[in-house]
Amino acid sequence: MAMSTGSLAYTLKRHQDFLDGREGGKRANLAGVNLSGLNLDGVVLRTAVFTGADLSRSLLVGADLSFADLFRANLSHCNLTRANLFRSDLKGAKLGGARLVQANLAEADLRSGSFIGIDEEDAATDLRSAHLDRAEMRKSDLSRAQMAKASLVGTDLGDAVLIETDLAGSNLADSNLAGSQFKGANLQGADLSGADLTGANFTGCNLRGARLTGARLDNTDFTAADLSDTLNARKLESLGVDIQKVLTEHEQWIASNGSRGRRATLRGADLSDVHLENRNFNGASLAQANLRGAILTRCTLLLADLSGADLSYASLIMSDLMGANLSGANLSHARLRQANLGPATIWRPDGQHATRLWSVNLSGANLTSADLSSANLKEANLKGADLTGADLTDADIEEADFQDAVLKDTLLDPNVARSIAVKRPDDEKR
């Protein structure tokens, strides 16, 4: 059932009057209504009824849908960035492909749901491939929800219920899962690197091939769980003696300002899944090195050569990469939140005047599904880089070069997206 623009405006006005306690106010009842594709950014529909409504592909950025009845509603491919869905009823809702970045879903009910007398069985809430990065989902109930390949990077799921939930291939890196219940859940191939799993219950879960590098596992219950082929962080001591020597000499080279030790040259070295947090790699040569899944959080890599390196799934959160060469590097699913990828200042020998600024080189880099939220990308060279599905929310991209970059499904602040002059994949067909 479609609704005219005038009728919708009238319904919204009466709902606001209802919320404000004014005479003539009435709670909005949009059950079964077709609202697909509408721009409802910032709308206030707290406690409104949307049972079975079609809101697919609508814009609901910053909308207030707290306490709303969204039972079996279709919200697939909606943009709900920073929306408030606190304690909303989302049982059986369709949210596949929706964007819920920084949304508030605390205490929301996302269990299965069915219409009595119509459905033979409960329909699972569909969150497959949904973007829920940095969402607030504490104490939410996601039992039996379909969340395969969903992105939940940095999401707060503390004390949430995810019993028998399908999270196969999902990205839960750096998320808070402390105290959550995952009994019988499917987490095969999921990325839990850097996540807080303190006190979480994974009894009987399928964690085959899951990535647990850097995860906090205090009092975590893995009773009867399938942990075969899981990936865990390697300690520095597990590296070969030669590599350890190179790293030690590099530290001496840095500490002595070049008078002792020597600059690290680790071209093509295997440093995958190694815990290297807070280390100084300034000026190091790591070209074509295997750093897949490495923990490089808060590292300094000023003017480091990482060209062609494999940094997929690596953690570079809050790391300093000023002036680094990352051309052709694989940064797929890498976490670069709050990382500094701005230009490095090159000083004259007398130390009095800067001779030039050296920008970070990300040309041709693979940044698919990378987390670059709140990162500094000022003046970065991103020519020909693939940013498909990457998150650049709140990133500083002043004077960054996106020539021939791929920005399909990239998360950008709307005003920033409009300012980027870039040839998108389908431009020639339009």
Long-range contacts (C-beta under 8 A, 24 or more apart in sequence): 1-32, 1-33, 1-34, 2-33, 2-34, 3-30, 3-33, 3-34, 3-35, 8-35, 8-38, 12-43, 12-45, 15-44, 15-45, 15-48, 16-44, 19-44, 19-46, 19-47, 36-74, 46-84, 52-115, 56-94, 61-414, 66-104, 71-113, 72-113, 72-114, 72-115, 72-123, 76-126, 81-393, 81-411, 90-125, 91-125, 92-122, 92-123, 92-124, 92-125, 93-125, 93-126, 94-125, 94-126, 95-125, 95-126, 95-127, 95-130, 96-126, 96-127, 96-128, 96-129, 96-130, 97-128, 97-129, 97-130, 98-127, 98-130, 98-131, 99-130, 99-131, 99-411, 100-130, 100-131, 100-132, 100-135, 101-131, 101-132, 101-133, 101-134, 101-135, 101-391, 101-393, 101-411, 102-133, 102-134, 102-135, 102-136, 102-393, 103-132, 103-135, 103-136, 104-135, 104-136, 105-132, 105-135, 105-136, 105-137, 105-140, 106-136, 106-137, 106-138, 106-139, 106-140, 107-138, 107-139, 107-140, 108-137, 108-140, 108-141, 109-140, 109-141, 110-140, 110-141, 110-142, 110-143, 110-145, 111-141, 111-142, 111-143, 111-144, 111-145, 112-143, 112-144, 112-145, 131-391, 131-411, 133-371, 133-373, 133-391, 133-393, 133-411, 134-373, 151-369, 151-389, 153-335, 153-371, 153-391, 154-337, 154-371, 168-206, 171-333, 171-369, 173-313, 173-315, 173-333, 173-335, 173-371, 174-315, 174-317, 174-335, 174-337, 191-313, 191-333, 193-293, 193-295, 193-313, 193-315, 194-295, 194-297, 194-315, 194-317, 194-335, 211-293, 211-313, 213-273, 213-275, 213-293, 213-295, 213-313, 213-315, 214-275, 214-295, 214-297, 214-315, 231-273, 231-293, 232-273, 233-273, 233-274, 233-275, 233-293, 233-295, 234-272, 234-273, 234-274, 234-275, 235-274, 235-275, 236-274, 236-275, 236-276, 238-274, 239-271, 239-274, 243-269, 243-271, 247-279, 250-280, 250-281, 250-284, 251-280, 254-280, 254-282, 254-283, 272-310, 287-325, 292-330, 302-344, 303-344, 303-358, 307-361, 312-366, 321-360, 322-358, 322-360, 323-358, 323-359, 323-360, 324-360, 324-361, 325-360, 325-361, 326-360, 326-361, 326-362, 326-365, 327-361, 327-362, 327-363, 327-364, 327-365, 327-381, 328-363, 328-364, 328-365, 329-362, 329-365, 329-366, 330-365, 330-366, 331-362, 331-365, 331-366, 331-367, 331-370, 332-366, 332-367, 332-368, 332-369, 332-370, 333-368, 333-369, 333-370, 334-367, 334-370, 334-371, 335-370, 335-371, 336-370, 336-371, 336-372, 336-375, 337-371, 337-372, 337-373, 337-374, 337-375, 338-373, 338-374, 338-375, 339-372, 339-375, 339-376, 340-375, 340-376, 341-375, 341-376, 341-377, 341-380, 342-376, 342-377, 342-378, 342-379, 342-380, 342-396, 343-378, 343-379, 373-411, 392-416
